[in-house]
């Protein structure tokens, strides 16, 4: 199942979240979407980023650990 990390440039928490993706190997099955590129994303995630979204629409808000990220990815798979 693919994951999306909603992020934006200059967000240090988003950088930490992406490091968790890399540590867990989930970066190969994930994409980063910059909320500045879409008005709806900006409205929805402006004060919540980083947020991870599964293909089924479920979301995981920061803060999360590597273990929580792995478990979130495995749910509904």
Phi, psi and omega in degrees: 000135182276152179239149175238133174254115174277128192208182169202159180300140176082006180268106183292329177292324177295322177296320177295319179298317180295326176299324176294322175302314181293318181297325183269354182080006181280352180295334180289340183243029185221160174227154176255131174242126179277121184296341180291342183280351185214124184299323179293319177296318181300315180296316185286325191243001185314312183254007183252341187299148001281144177229134177258136178235134173274167179299333179277001177094350177294147184233148176237117181271151174289144007272148174216156180262172176299318179297319178294323178295316178297314180298319179298319180294326184279340178297141178060023179257000000 
